[in-house]
Amino acid sequence: MSQWTRNALKILSSDQLRTSDTHLYRLDIPALTGIDIYLKDESTHPTGSLKHRLARSLFLHAICSGQIREGTHVVEASSGSTAVSEAYFAKLLGLPFTAVMPASTTRSKIVQVERLGGHCHFVGHASQVYDAAEQLARETGGHYMDQFTYAERATDWRGNNNIAESIFRQLAEEPHPEPEAIVMSAGTGGTSATLGRYIRYAGLNTRLVVVDPENSVFFDSFQQRDNTLTSQACGRIEGIGRPRVEASFLPEVIDGMIKVPDAASIATIHWLERMLGRKAGGSTGTNLWGVLQLAQDMQKAGKTGSLVTLMCDGGERYLDTYYNADWVAEHIGDITPWSEQLALLG
């Protein structure tokens, strides 16, 4: 093992030790008596999103596999948040980094990548990021990180403070420590794979329910058991949903899926801001809308218990989009019907 590799692994370990675990909030929702809803806030990571965990794991995997060495140009296909997190780790390790992303990516994410010393290479559609990233890595003699293939295998799903172990540890002293379900959206599918595997590994009765936004193929693929589906439509909820079924998406560990309208996702983050006093990204709205549907189903069935989901990133990155009324009206449409449903909950 080279001295650079030893130092790189130490740097990655040090970052993990410096990063305290993320908070688990319990939401106070008056209309859902007897059902505790928890929101794990992944926006408090140094790079502001759940993807900080993934980026660290991807770098560890690639370095230990001999694919990243001193001076390696790291290339990634991303819709934004993974690019920010990987740019952070590339800077820590003194490596050049380029993110290949759709031109529609939120401007604030682009700025963050560039501030961290990374470069952005733009393509017209999300379906073009894969080939463009692979080609760029080949032309520069670099390494294509390929989060969409390696997300599910780079993370240690058995433990080591992964997202699943952290959730159950934080729930240990709660009234319902084994939740009825954990709800998670899918981008790469890596987080849902980690959650589903850990639930089985730990012998828990918790269900894993994956939510999917409009213009994504994951839901239809799950329903039809067809991993060849593709879509030419552009997704509007950044970070989740894909135009193809990614290699890291593992339907076998998923107990159920819910399709969530984009308008419901955006209405939910505005409702959450009133409830929690915090802005969140659109994917959090997708997650929480799914949780609220399950909670109402539990209530109708006379059940009590708990449900858990994630705040994937903060809303400050989306002030010009999801928190801009004109942008929402133009790109999402009228969210009033969804907001009115949410208002009945509290």
Steps between C-alpha positions, in 0.01 A plus 500: 500500500639841404553778750244713314237227543575471872466876541180511292331233712603684816353824366170330422491339845572834665213663314263233628618548858453876475147461367254441786185299435206685350191597701176303507203735537157389616231699323201619701202439271172558690278294268713184528448397862691188601726504194850640547669635188876549499713697256875432491673823401783414260538865398739557793787309338799719397384498138134550589337175394460126540746461210789581735473144635492356148792708371723390788408136439563530126845649555587230755384229262689640201822563693501156664424345159805670351292711261591837653864583560702816549408751230204302361244720324165404656191531278140455610154508341268689734193717526674718756522390864735206443719729291526747788593225747753337269656838423549545875682169539703551183621830644591333830706245309654747255338338195359669188124456469242550225124460537293416194149630561185615318498866403180539705682429830433760768748787470591491869629142467714595203649788699574267793688255277706781352576653841641164607737504202297268278395551140155453347435345159142543380274284284150564372313213665545280806524190280820638341707529820615138502668482159640851531662425837643170380642664188653790696670261742636297210631808318676637809628166632283553806258289703124510443358457852159381367282547807204344319676164481707500818275671757348174626830316530729776631303544825545255787133413552567280804603788724795739543265792578316474171168681463290198604698415813492867600120520468433195715754605761333840534155340528605262777342699786194621308144374568503296176868412439426263211316713244215375288692619196796701380420708194774594255518639149744360244761677290775245464304257716800461729333631817189288455725198441690572822178543698335189359805281555553622855135440593536139388845456654372624838186281483261795530132514406527852358388541138701693244278717280662687210338812356553614143432836330343561161704426185699227675497134398567341841133464600389348169804273500414375848135440408579325173822329615669642191843660542530597134257793519620843391347847475577810295305728735700733725461469876425812703590376849878525512699211639237229468327313221688385191431457127630141520515228765838541667718203593491605868120485514412167667124428483547174691557687830200732455162413655293757313514816288294818475488732199497863619383793281759777476243755614448297818875497565528877471186568705642275772828687539310825546277330757809359674655846521193619692513193725876486567627846411748344256523502122566169329567383145235353274599138564417550869151600392470178300615298802271674745193485275545123487531484879182700547307264270618201702417677827145569390464136391621391845254734668207366295602146600514598868874443523757690707875504446774697332618589150839635396630688198791725404558869438743442214622858470415855601277735306752782475624344176156542345403859581482579127290194419285316755473809723434739212126530435545601135731204430262259671203632303688463171676166556285314754154654472232568758593344835188632678304170508793325666556786743135486603529128577807564713334784687247251639783324685605808697 
